[in-house]
């Protein structure tokens, strides 16, 4: 057999010319798609690439990167805080998108993180993603002065706006997970005039989250039993709503009781809704007789859900729940699919009877398909 010698190929002048001749826009596009540690390493490619990352408008110090440097501790030579400080010192120019993960490690304080937030507030940041595996971080007032924000994602923080805060006037997408809104209520709602998507996930003191968002289209509430749902629904543009509490709710503290038919009557443009059994249980089971009578009344739902195309509900199989399904099917001429699943362990015979009953319900939509699913794991 003839053996061929494979020599290692070193970069040539032609290779370097190709790298240097890339447009500024293309270089930025490449850098934005690389992990941050690789972005910094591109400085060795050529003079044109040297410290190019220091002028990037997008900085993503994500969980993978931050956990890696956290292995060196917080304050060591190559520790988390030192690296973050170096990024701040070396970076030049505006930052339009910034993402940071605070790893689980010992920190004296969040002083350096506060300084970073101050820096961002002066750089016209438009997208801010802050995830936190450390102790809960109280957002400094600088965050609330980021008037150019379009997207804000926060996890494991304390959200207490200063008294003079009026709102985020440009935010379109707001995701809040494990957020504490503080014990003091906000008497005046703050404004989110361009907000289209809001997700509240496992937040506390949510009854203090008082907002005005007339353009809100998608509302997702997960495991927030203190949320004032009716107040959040005060938007004429809502088309998608998902309410999931995952655990049975024993008490809606300081929250208006939400009847599901009232909820739907406030959503004339609703196209999709998802409700789990743990949300419907307190509403439909507290007084089965009263709930059944209400749902069977002729004017229970006095408007047609003209735009509703998809519904998804998990249930235990009570009479009020079945009447609610019947009501939705009878008032939704555009409905395409209605997903029904048990909210927990279920008896096969009982579930068969539920399926048999719901299949006989009259439907406003000739194309409506009822899909029966197994409970979520």
MARGU-369338 format. One record per residue: x, y, z of N, C-alpha, C in turn. Coordinates in steps of 0.02 Angstrom, whole numbers, plus 32768, in hexadecimal, padded with zeros to 4 digits. Example, Ala and Ser with C-alpha at 12.3 -4.5 7.8 and 13.67 -1.06 7.14 Angstrom:
   n_X   n_Y   n_Z  ca_X  ca_Y  ca_Z   c_X   c_Y   c_Z
  8294  7EE4  8186  8267  7F1F  8186  8294  7F5B  8186
  8282  7F90  8162  82AC  7FCB  8165  8285  8002  818A
***
This chain:
   n_X   n_Y   n_Z  ca_X  ca_Y  ca_Z   c_X   c_Y   c_Z
  802B  7FC4  8000  8000  8000  8000  802C  803E  8000
  801B  806C  7FD7  8042  80A9  7FD1  802F  80D9  8009
  8060  80F0  802E  8053  811E  8065  805F  8165  804D
  8031  8191  8060  8038  81D8  804E  804C  81FF  808D
  8078  822E  8083  808D  8259  80BB  8060  8295  80C0
  8040  829C  80F9  8013  82D5  8104  8038  8308  812F
  8047  833F  8113  806A  8373  8138  8038  83A4  8156
  8048  83BC  8190  801D  83ED  81B0  801D  842E  8188
  7FE2  8447  817B  7FDC  8483  8152  7FD8  84C1  8180
  8006  84F0  8174  8006  852D  819A  7FE2  8564  8173
  7FC4  8594  8198  7FA2  85CB  8175  7FD1  85F0  8146
  7FB9  8600  810C  7FE0  8624  80DB  7FCA  866D  80D9
  7FEF  8694  80B2  7FDD  86DA  80AA  7F97  86E1  808B
  7F88  86B2  805F  7F46  86B4  803E  7F0E  86AA  8071
  7F1B  867A  80A1  7EE9  866E  80D5  7EDF  86AD  80FF
  7F17  86CD  8111  7F12  8709  813A  7EEF  8741  8115
  7EFA  8746  80D4  7ED9  8779  80AC  7E8D  876E  80AC
  7E79  872E  80A7  7E31  8720  80A7  7E12  8735  80E9
  7E34  8728  8120  7E1B  873C  8161  7E17  8787  8167
  7E4B  87AA  814E  7E4D  87F3  8153  7E1B  8815  8126
  7E09  87F3  80EF  7DDD  8812  80BE  7D92  880A  80CD
  7D83  87E7  8104  7D3D  87E0  8117  7D21  8825  812B
  7CE3  8830  811A  7CC4  8870  812B  7CB9  8876  8176
  7CB4  88B4  818E  7CA9  88C0  81D5  7C69  889E  81EC
  7C36  88A3  81C3  7BF5  8885  81D5  7BFB  8839  81DC
  7C20  881A  81AF  7C27  87D1  81B2  7C50  87BB  81EF
  7C84  87E2  81FE  7CAC  87D2  823A  7C81  87D6  8279
  7C59  880A  827D  7C2C  8811  82B7  7BFB  87D7  82BB
  7BE2  87C3  8281  7BB2  878C  827F  7BD2  874B  8296
  7C10  8740  8283  7C35  8703  8299  7C40  8704  82E4
  7C56  873E  82FD  7C65  8743  8345  7C27  8738  8370
  7BEE  8750  8359  7BB0  8749  837F  7B9A  8701  8386
  7BB2  86D6  835A  7B9E  868F  835A  7BCF  8662  8380
  7C04  867E  8398  7C37  8656  83BB  7C2E  865B  8407
  7C41  8625  842C  7C44  862B  8475  7C76  8661  8487
  7C6A  8683  84C0  7C91  86BE  84D1  7CDC  86B0  84D5
  7CEF  8676  84F2  7D37  8668  84F8  7D58  8662  84B3
  7D32  8649  8481  7D4D  8645  843D  7D4E  8689  841C
  7D1F  86B3  842E  7D1E  86F8  8414  7D5F  871C  8426
  7D74  8716  8464  7DB1  8737  847B  7DEE  871C  8457
  7DEE  86DB  8449  7E27  86BB  8428  7E30  86D1  83E0
  7DFD  86EC  83C1  7E03  8702  837B  7E35  873B  8373
  7E4A  8759  83AA  7E7B  8790  83A6  7EBC  877A  8387
  7ECB  8739  8388  7F0B  8721  836D  7F08  8715  8322
  7ECE  871B  8303  7EC7  870B  82BC  7EED  873C  8290
  7EE6  877C  829E  7F08  87AF  8276  7F00  87F2  8299
  7F22  8825  827E  7F1D  8867  829C  7ED6  8882  8299
  7EB3  8872  8263  7E6F  888B  825A  7E40  886E  828F
  7E4F  8830  82A5  7E24  880F  82D5  7E39  881D  831D
  7E75  8839  8326  7E8F  8843  8369  7E62  8871  8392
  7E4B  885A  83CA  7E20  887F  83F8  7DDF  8897  83D6
  7DCE  8875  839F  7D8F  8886  837E  7D54  887C  83AE
  7D5A  8849  83DA  7D23  883A  8408  7D14  8873  8437
  7D45  889F  8442  7D3A  88D7  8471  7D0A  890B  8455
  7CF9  8905  8415  7CC9  8933  83F7  7C88  8911  83E4
  7C81  88D3  83FA  7C43  88AE  83EC  7C07  88CF  840E
  7BCF  88D0  83EB  7B92  88EB  8409  7B6B  88B5  842E
  7B7F  8876  8424  7B5D  883D  8445  7B8F  8818  8470
  7B83  8814  84B1  7BAE  87F0  84DF  7B85  87BB  8504
  7B97  877C  84FB  7B72  8745  851B  7BA1  871F  8549
  7B9D  872F  8589  7BC3  870C  85BD  7B93  86DA  85DC
  7B88  86A3  85B9  7B52  8675  85CA  7B66  8645  8602
  7B39  8617  8612  7B43  85E9  864A  7B81  85BD  863F
  7B89  85A5  8603  7BC3  8579  85F4  7C05  859D  8600
  7C0A  85DB  85E8  7C47  8602  85F0  7C53  8614  8639
  7C1F  862D  865A  7C28  8646  869F  7C35  860D  86D1
  7C16  85D4  86C6  7C24  859C  86F3  7C6C  8583  86EB
  7C86  8589  86AF  7CCA  8573  86A1  7CFC  859F  86C6
  7CF4  85E1  86C3  7D23  860D  86E5  7D16  860E  8731
  7CD9  85FB  8745  7CCA  85F9  878D  7CF1  85C3  87B1
  7D0B  8592  878C  7D34  855E  87AB  7D74  857B  87C9
  7D87  85B6  87B1  7DC3  85D7  87CB  7DB2  8605  8806
  7D74  8601  881E  7D5F  862B  8855  7D46  866E  883B
  7D35  869A  886A  7D1A  86DB  8857  7D50  8710  884F
  7D82  870E  887B  7DB1  8745  887E  7DF9  8732  886D
  7E03  86F5  8855  7E46  86DF  8842  7E5D  8700  8801
  7E98  86EC  87EB  7EB7  870B  87B0  7E8A  8704  8773
  7E6E  86CA  8769  7E41  86BF  8731  7DFA  86B1  8749
  7DE7  86CE  8781  7DA6  86C2  879F  7D6E  86E9  877D
  7D32  86DA  8792  7CF6  86F6  8773  7CF5  8742  8775
  7CFF  8760  87AF  7CFC  87A8  87B6  7D34  87CA  878E
  7D70  87AD  8790  7DA8  87CA  876B  7D9B  87CA  8720
  7D80  8793  8706  7D72  8790  86BE  7D3C  87C2  86AB
  7D07  87C7  86D5  7CD1  87F7  86C6  7CED  883E  86C6
  7D18  884E  86F6  7D36  8890  86F8  7D61  889E  86BB
  7D86  886C  86A4  7DB0  8875  8668  7D85  8882  862B
  7D4D  885F  8626  7D20  886B  85EE  7D08  88B3  85EF
  7CF5  88CC  862A  7CDD  8911  8630  7D14  8943  861D
  7D50  8936  8634  7D87  8965  8628  7D9B  8967  85DE
  7D9D  892D  85BF  7DB5  8929  857A  7D80  893C  8546
  7D41  8932  8556  7D0E  893E  8524  7D05  8988  8516
  7CFA  8998  84D5  7CF1  89DD  84BF  7CB2  89E2  8496
  7C8F  8A18  849E  7C54  8A23  8474  7C14  8A07  8493
  7BDC  8A0F  846E  7B9B  89FB  8488  7B92  89AF  848B
  7B65  8998  84B6  7B53  8952  84BC  7B08  894D  84B2
  7AF2  892F  847C  7AAA  892B  846E  7A8A  88EE  848F
  7AB1  88B7  8496  7A97  887A  84B5  7ACA  885F  84E6
  7AB4  8852  8523  7AE2  8838  8556  7AC0  87FF  857C
  7AE6  87C8  8584  7ACD  878E  85A9  7B01  8779  85DC
  7AEB  876F  861A  7B1A  875C  8650  7AFA  8728  867D
  7B21  86F6  868E  7B0C  86C4  86C0  7B37  86CD  86FE
  7B17  86D4  8738  7B3C  86D8  8778  7B3D  8692  8795
  7B78  8672  8797  7B7B  862C  87AE  7B74  8626  87FA
  7B69  85E9  8810  7B64  85DA  8857  7BAA  85D7  8874
  7BBC  8609  889A  7BFF  860D  88B6  7BFE  8642  88ED
  7C34  8644  8915  7C36  8676  894A  7C47  86BB  892E
  7C1D  86EC  893E  7C2A  8731  892B  7C23  875D  8969
  7C53  878B  8973  7C4D  87B9  89AB  7C0D  87E2  89A5
  7C02  87FA  8969  7BC7  8823  895A  7BBC  8821  890F
  7B89  8845  88FA  7B7B  884B  88B2  7B93  888E  8897
  7BC4  88AC  88B9  7BDB  88EF  88A6  7BF2  88F2  885D
  7C18  88C0  8848  7C32  88C0  8803  7BF9  88B7  87D1
  7BC7  888F  87E3  7B8D  8886  87B7  7B67  88C8  87B2
  7B61  88EC  87EA  7B40  892D  87E9  7B64  895D  87B9
  7BA7  895C  87BC  7BCE  8987  8790  7BC3  8975  8747
  7BBC  8935  873A  7BAD  891E  86F7  7B6A  8938  86DF
  7B37  8936  870B  7AF5  8950  86FA  7AF8  899B  86EC
  7B21  89BE  8712  7B29  8A06  8707  7B48  8A13  86C3
  7B7A  89EB  86B2  7B9B  89F1  8670  7B68  89E6  8638
  7B3E  89B3  8640  7B0D  89A3  860C  7AD9  89DB  8605
  7AC6  89F9  863D  7A94  8A2F  863A  7AAE  8A6C  8614
  7AF0  8A72  860F  7B0E  8AAA  85EA  7B1E  8A97  85A2
  7B11  8A59  858F  7B23  8A41  854D  7AE7  8A31  8520
  7AAD  8A4B  8532  7A71  8A42  8509  7A61  89F9  84FB
  7A69  89CE  852E  7A5B  8987  8524  7A12  897C  8511
  7A07  894F  84E0  79C3  8941  84C9  79AA  88FD  84DF
  79D8  88CE  84EA  79C4  888C  8502  79F0  887B  853E
  79D0  8869  8575  79F4  8857  85B2  79DA  8814  85CC
  7A07  87E4  85D1  79F6  87A2  85ED  7A23  8795  8629
  7A04  878E  8663  7A2A  8783  86A1  7A0F  8746  86C5
  7A35  8710  86C5  7A22  86D4  86EB  7A50  86CE  8727
  7A35  86B1  875C  7A5A  86B3  879B  7A51  8672  87C2
  7A89  864F  87CD  7A88  8612  87F6  7AA2  861F  883C
  7AB1  865D  884C  7ACA  8671  888D  7A90  8684  88BA
  7A9E  86A5  88F2  7A67  86BE  891B  7A42  86F5  88F4
  7A06  8703  8909  79DC  8731  88E3  79FC  8776  88DE
  79FC  8791  88A2  7A1E  87D0  8892  79EB  8809  888D
  79F4  883D  88B4  79C6  8876  88B1  79DD  88A5  8879
  79B1  88AF  8849  79C2  88DA  8810  79CF  8921  8827
  7A07  893F  8813  7A14  8984  8824  79E7  89B3  87FB
  79E1  89F0  8810  79B5  8A20  87EE  79CB  8A2C  87A6
  7A0C  8A1F  8797  7A25  8A2B  8753  79FD  8A02  871F
  79E9  89C6  8732  79C5  899B  8702  7985  89BD  86EB
  7964  89E0  8719  7925  8A00  8709  792D  8A41  86E2
  796B  8A54  86D6  7978  8A90  86AD  7990  8A7D  8667
  798C  8A3C  8656  799F  8A25  8613  7963  8A30  85E4
  795C  8A6C  85CC  7920  8A80  85A8  791C  8A62  8562
  7955  8A48  8548  7955  8A2C  8504  7944  89E2  8503
  7939  89C4  853D  792D  897C  8540  78F2  8966  8515
  78FD  8931  84ED  78C7  8912  84C6  78B6  88CD  84E3
  78E8  88AC  84FE  78DE  8868  8519  7901  8864  855C
  78DD  8849  858E  78F9  8843  85D1  78E7  87FE  85ED
  791C  87D8  85FF  7913  8796  861E  793A  8795  865F
  7917  8787  8695  7936  8787  86D7  7925  8746  86FC
  7956  872C  8721  794A  86F0  8749  796B  86F6  878D
  7943  86E8  87C1  795B  86E7  8806  7975  872C  881C
  7949  875D  8815  795A  87A2  8827  7922  87C0  8852
  7932  87F7  8873  7900  881F  8897  78F0  885C  886B
  78B1  8863  885A  789A  8896  882A  7874  88CC  8851
  7898  8901  8864  7879  8937  888A  788B  897A  8869
  7860  8992  883D  786F  89D0  8819  7872  8A0C  8849
  789B  8A3E  8839  789B  8A7B  8861  7859  8AA0  885B
  7849  8ACA  888B  7809  8AED  888C  77FC  8B15  884D
  7831  8B30  8830  7828  8B5B  87F5  7821  8B33  87B4
  7825  8AF1  87B8  7821  8AC7  877C  77DB  8ACA  875E
  77D8  8AD9  871D  7798  8ADD  86FA  7789  8AA1  86CE
  77BE  8A7E  86B8  77B3  8A44  868F  77EB  8A38  865D
  77E9  89FF  863C  7816  89EF  8605  77EF  89FE  85C4
  77FC  8A35  85A6  77D1  8A4D  8570  77DF  8A2C  852D
  7815  8A05  8528  7825  89E4  84E8  7828  8998  84EC
  781F  897C  8528  7824  8933  8530  77EC  8910  850B
  77FE  88DF  84E2  77CE  88B7  84BC  77C6  8871  84DA
  77FD  8857  84F6  77FD  8812  8511  7818  8814  8558
  77F1  87FA  8588  7805  87FC  85CE  77FC  87B6  85EC
  7834  8799  8603  7834  8756  8621  7851  875C  8668
  7829  8749  869A  783D  874F  86DF  7834  870C  8702
  786B  86F0  871B  7869  86AF  873C  7889  86B4  8781
  7868  8697  87B3  7881  8698  87F8  788F  86DF  880F
  7860  870B  8800  7868  8752  8812  783E  8762  884F
  785B  8788  887D  7836  87A1  88B8  7827  87EA  88AC
  77E6  87FA  88AC  77D2  883F  889E  77CC  886A  88DC
  77E1  884F  8915  77E3  8877  8952  77A0  8879  8976
  77A2  888C  89B6  7766  888B  89E0  773B  88C8  89D7
  7756  88FF  89BE  7730  893D  89B7  770D  8941  8974
  76CD  894F  8975  76A6  8953  8937  76B6  8993  8911
  76AF  8990  88CF  76BA  89CB  88A5  7675  89E9  8897
  7669  8A23  88B3  7627  8A41  88AD  7617  8A54  8865
  7648  8A6D  8842  763E  8A81  87FC  765F  8A4E  87CE
  7638  8A33  879F  7656  8A02  8771  768B  8A22  8745
  76C1  89FE  8737  76F2  8A1A  8709  76E1  8A04  86C2
  76F7  8A2C  8693  76E1  8A25  864D  7710  89FA  8624
  76F2  89CC  85FD  7716  89A4  85CC  76EF  89A9  858A
  76EF  89E3  856B  76C2  89F0  8532  76CF  89C5  84F5
  770B  89A8  84EE  771B  897F  84B3  7723  8935  84C3
  7715  8922  8501  771E  88DC  8515  76ED  88AF  84EF
  7709  887A  84D0  76E0  884A  84AB  76E1  8804  84CB
  7716  87F4  84EF  771B  87B1  850C  7734  87B7  8554
  770E  8799  8582  771F  879A  85C9  771C  8753  85E5
  7752  873F  8606  7754  86FD  8628  7769  8708  8671
  773F  86F0  869F  774E  86F1  86E6  7754  86A9  86FD
  778E  8696  8717  779B  8651  8729  77B5  864C  8771
  778E  862D  879C  77A3  8620  87E1  77B9  8660  8805
  7790  8693  8800  77A0  86D3  8820  777A  86DA  8862
  7794  8705  888E  7774  8711  88CF  7760  875A  88D5
  772D  8766  8900  7711  87A9  8909  76FA  87C6  88C6
  76DD  879A  889C  76CA  87AF  8859  768F  87DF  885A
  7669  87E0  8891  7631  880F  8894  764A  8857  8893
  768B  8862  88A0  76A7  88A5  889B  76BF  88B6  8855
  76BB  8886  8828  76D1  8893  87E3  7697  88B5  87BE
  7697  88F6  87C1  765F  891E  87A7  7675  8942  8768
  765B  892C  872F  7672  8948  86EF  7636  895C  86C4
  7645  8985  8693  7615  8998  865F  7635  8986  861C
  7617  8955  85F9  7634  893D  85BA  75FC  8930  8588
  75E7  8963  8566  75AD  895F  8539  75BA  8939  84F9
  75FA  892D  84E7  760A  8909  84A9  761E  88C0  84B6
  7616  88A9  84F3  762A  8865  8505  7603  8832  84DC
  7629  8804  84BC  7609  87D0  8493  760F  878B  84B1
  7646  877D  84D4  7652  873B  84F1  7660  8742  853B
  7639  871E  8563  7642  871E  85AC  764B  86D6  85C4
  7683  86C9  85E6  7692  8687  8602  769F  8690  864D
  7677  866D  8675  767F  8670  86BE  7688  8628  86D7
  76C3  861B  86F4  76D4  85D7  870C  76E6  85DA  8756
  76C1  85B5  877E  76CF  85AF  87C6  76D6  85F3  87E7
  76A5  861E  87DC  76A2  865F  87FD  765D  8667  881C
  764E  8644  8853  760B  8643  886F  75F2  8687  8888
  7621  86B6  8892  760C  86F8  88AB  75FF  8729  8872
  7605  8712  8834  75FC  873F  87FC  75B3  8756  87F6
  75A9  8796  87EB  7567  87B1  87DE  7559  87A9  8794
  753E  876F  8782  7536  875D  873B  7509  878E  8717
  74D1  87A0  8736  74A2  87CD  8715  74C2  8810  8704
  74EC  8828  8731  750D  8868  8724  753F  8861  86EA
  7561  8828  86E6  7590  881C  86B0  756D  8813  866D
  752E  87FD  8670  7508  87F2  8633  74EA  8832  8616
  74F7  8869  8635  74D9  88A8  861F  74FD  88C2  85E1
  74FB  889B  85AD  7519  88AF  856D  74EB  8898  8534
  74D6  88C4  8509  74A8  88B1  84D3  74C9  8889  849B
  750C  8882  849E  7530  8861  8467  7544  8819  8476
  7534  87FF  84B1  754A  87BC  84C4  7530  8787  8495
  755D  875F  847A  754A  8728  844D  7560  86E4  8468
  7592  86E3  8494  75AB  86A4  84B0  75B1  86AB  84FC
  7593  867B  8520  7599  867D  8569  75A6  8636  8582
  75D6  8630  85B1  75E5  85EF  85CF  75E8  85F9  861B
  75C1  85D3  8640  75BE  85D7  8688  75CC  8592  86A5
  7604  858B  86C7  7617  854A  86E3  7636  8554  8727
  7617  8535  8759  7631  853D  879D  7654  84FF  87B7
  7650  84C8  8793  7677  848B  879F  7669  846A  87E3
  7658  8490  8815  7645  8475  8856  7600  8490  8869
  75D8  8468  888C  7596  8480  88A1  759C  84BF  88CB
  756F  84EE  88BF  7570  852E  88E3  753E  852B  891C
  7555  8536  8959  7529  8533  8993  750A  8578  89A1
  752C  85AC  898D  7513  85EE  899E  752D  8622  896D
  74FE  8647  894F  7512  867F  8925  7516  86BD  8951
  754F  86C8  8970  7556  8700  899F  7552  8742  897A
  7527  876E  8991  7521  87B2  8978  7515  87B3  892C
  74F4  8782  8912  74E8  877E  88CA  749E  8776  88BE
  7484  879A  888C  743E  8792  887A  7433  874B  885F
  73FB  872D  8874  73EB  86EB  885B  73E0  86EF  8810
  73FA  86C0  87EC  73F5  86C1  87A3  73C8  8689  878B
  738E  869A  8773  7363  8668  8754  7379  8660  870C
  737F  8622  86F6  739A  8616  86B3  736F  8634  867C
  732E  8636  8686  7303  8654  8653  730D  869F  8651
  7318  86BE  868B  7328  8705  868C  736A  8711  8669
  7399  86E5  8676  73DB  86EB  8655  73D4  86EB  8609
  73AE  86BB  85EF  73A5  86B7  85A6  737E  86F3  858B
  734F  870C  85B2  7327  8745  859A  7351  8784  8593
  738B  8785  85B6  73B8  87BF  85B1  73EA  87B8  8578
  73E4  8782  8552  7416  8774  851D  73F4  876C  84DA
  73DA  87A2  84BD  73B5  879D  847E  73E0  8787  8443
  7422  8792  8447  744F  8781  840F  7478  8743  841C
  7467  871E  8450  748F  86E3  8462  7490  86B0  842A
  74CD  8697  841B  74D6  8664  83E7  74EE  8622  8404
  7513  8626  843C  752C  85E9  845C  7529  85F2  84A8
  7511  85BF  84CB  7517  85C2  8514  7529  857E  8530
  7552  857F  8565  756A  8544  8587  755D  854D  85D2
  7537  851E  85EE  7526  8523  8635  752F  84DE  8655
  7554  84DA  868C  755B  8499  86AC  7528  8491  86E4
  751E  8454  86FA  74EB  8444  872B  74F6  8466  876E
  7535  8475  877E  7543  8494  87BE  752B  84DC  87BF
  7524  84FA  8783  7506  853D  8781  74BB  8538  8784
  749E  8509  8760  7455  8505  875C  7436  84E9  879C
  745C  84C1  87C1  7440  84A0  87FC  7423  84D1  882F
  7447  8504  8845  742A  8532  8876  73EE  8557  885A
  73EE  8562  8818  73B8  858A  87FA  7379  8561  87EF
  737F  8521  87DF  7346  84F9  87CC  7330  84C8  8802
  735A  84BA  8833  734B  8485  8862  7335  849F  88A7
  7340  84DF  88B5  7330  84F8  88F8  72E7  84EC  8909
  72BD  84F8  88D8  7275  84ED  88E1  725C  84CF  88A0
  725C  848D  889D  724C  846A  885F  7206  847C  8847
  71D7  847F  8876  7192  848F  8862  718C  84D4  8844
  71A9  8506  8866  71A5  854B  884C  71C9  8551  880A
  7204  8531  8804  722A  8534  87C5  7202  8515  878C
  71E2  84DC  8799  71BC  84BA  8765  7181  84E5  8750
  715E  8502  8780  7125  852D  876F  713A  8569  8746
  7173  8585  8758  718C  85C0  8733  719E  85AD  86EB
  71BF  8575  86E3  71D5  8560  86A0  719B  854A  8674
  7164  8535  8692  712A  851F  866C  70FA  8558  865D
  7105  8592  867B  70D9  85CB  866F  70DE  85E1  8626
  70A6  85F6  8607  70A6  8608  85C0  70D8  863F  85AE
  70E0  8670  85D9  710D  86A8  85C9  7151  86A2  85E9
  7166  8665  85F8  71A5  865C  861C  71DF  867C  85F5
  71E4  866D  85B6  7217  868B  858B  71F2  86AE  8553
  71EA  86F0  855B  71BE  8714  852E  71E0  872D  84EF
  721B  8715  84E1  723C  8728  84A3  725D  86EB  8483
  7263  86EC  8442  7282  86B5  841E  72CD  86BE  841D
  72F1  8687  8428  733A  8689  8425  734E  867F  83DC
  7345  86B3  83B5  734A  86AE  836C  738F  8699  8354
  73C3  86AB  8378  7407  869F  835F  742A  8663  837F
  740A  8646  83B1  742B  860E  83D4  7436  85D3  83A5
  7476  85BF  839E  7488  8588  8372  74A3  854C  8397
  74C1  8558  83D1  74E1  8521  83F6  74D4  8529  8441
  74BE  84F3  8461  74B3  84F3  84A9  74D5  84B6  84C6
  74EF  84BE  8503  7511  8487  8525  7501  848C  856F
  74E1  8458  858A  74CD  845B  85D1  74DA  8417  85F1
  74F5  8418  862E  74FB  83DB  8655  74C7  83DD  868C
  74A9  83A4  869C  7470  83A4  86C9  746E  8365  86F4
  7442  8366  8725  7438  832C  8750  73F9  8306  873D
  73CE  8326  8715  7393  8303  86FE  7353  8316  8722
  7352  834E  8746  7316  8364  8769  72E2  837D  8738
  72A4  8381  874F  726E  8399  8724  727A  83E1  870D
  728E  8410  8739  729B  8454  8721  72D1  8457  86EB
  7305  842D  86F1  7339  842D  86BE  731D  8417  867A
  72F4  83E3  867B  72D6  83CB  863D  72A6  83FE  861F
  7282  8421  864A  7255  8456  8632  727D  8490  8613
  72B7  849D  8630  72E1  84D2  8615  72F9  84BF  85CF
  730E  8480  85C6  7322  8468  8584  72E8  846E  8553
  72AE  845A  8569  7272  845E  853E  7264  84A6  8529
  726D  84D4  8558  7261  851B  854A  7292  8534  8515
  72D2  8523  851C  7304  8539  84EC  72F7  851D  84A7
  72E7  84DD  84A3  72D9  84BD  8462  729D  84DE  8440
  726C  84F2  8467  722F  850F  844B  7237  8557  8435
  726C  8578  844A  7274  85C0  843C  72B3  85CF  8413
  72D1  859D  83F4  7311  85A8  83D0  730C  8590  8388
  72F3  85BA  835B  72E9  85A5  8315  7329  8599  82EE
  7362  85B2  8306  73A2  85AA  82E2  73CE  8575  8302
  73B5  8553  8335  73DE  8523  835A  73F5  84EA  832E
  7437  84DA  8332  7453  84A3  830B  7463  8467  8337
  7482  8474  8372  7493  843C  839E  7486  844F  83E7
  746C  841F  840C  7462  8426  8454  7485  83EB  8476
  74BE  83FA  8496  74E4  83C6  84B8  74CA  83BE  8500
  74BB  8381  8513  74A1  8373  8557  74CD  833D  8576
  74E3  834A  85B3  750E  8319  85D5  74FD  8317  8620
  7505  82DE  8640  74FA  82DC  8689  7532  8302  86AD
  7520  8321  86E5  7551  834A  8709  757C  8320  8738
  756D  82E0  873E  7596  82B5  8769  7585  826C  875C
  7594  8240  878A  7583  81F9  8782  7538  81F1  8775
  7526  81C6  8746  74E0  81C2  8732  74CA  8179  8729
  748A  816F  8731  746C  812E  8726  745A  8127  86DD
  7470  80F0  86BF  7466  80E7  8676  741C  80E8  8664
  73F2  80C9  868C  73AA  80C7  867C  738C  810D  8681
  73A0  8132  86B5  7386  8176  86BD  739B  81A1  8682
  73DA  819A  866D  73F3  81C2  8635  73D0  81AF  85F4
  73BF  8170  85EC  7399  815A  85B2  7354  817A  85B1
  7334  817D  85EC  72F1  819C  85F0  72F4  81E7  85E1
  732A  8207  85F9  7333  824F  85EA  7339  825A  859F
  7362  8230  857F  736B  8236  8536  7329  822B  8512
  7303  81FA  8528  72C3  81EB  8508  7292  8225  8510
  7291  8244  854B  7264  827D  8557  7277  82BA  852D
  72B8  82CB  852D  72CD  8307  850A  72C7  8300  84BE
  72CB  82C4  84A5  72C3  82B9  845D  727C  82C8  8446
  724C  82C6  8474  7206  82D3  8462  71F3  831C  846A
  7220  8345  8484  7210  838C  848E  7207  83AE  844A
  71D5  83D9  8443  71CD  83FF  8404  7207  842F  83F9
  7217  843A  83BA  7251  8464  83AA  723F  8499  8376
  7257  84D6  8384  724B  850C  8355  7277  8505  8317
  72B0  84E3  831F  72DE  84DA  82E7  72D8  8493  82CB
  72C9  848C  828B  72C5  8449  826D  7309  8426  8269
  733F  844D  8270  7382  8431  8269  73A4  8425  82AD
  7380  8431  82E2  739D  8429  8325  73AD  83E0  8334
  73EB  83D3  8347  7402  8390  8358  7414  838D  83A2
  73F7  835E  83C5  7407  8354  840C  743D  831F  8413
  7475  8331  8432  74AE  8303  8439  74B8  82F3  8483
  74B8  82B3  8493  74BE  829D  84D9  7506  8285  84E4
  7527  82A3  8515  756E  8296  8522  7579  8277  8566
  75B1  8257  856E  75C5  823E  85AF  75DC  8278  85DB
  75DA  8270  861D  75F0  82A6  8649  763A  82B6  863E
  764C  82F5  864A  7692  8309  8644  76BB  82E6  8679
  76F9  82D2  8667  7724  82AF  8698  7738  82DE  86D1
***
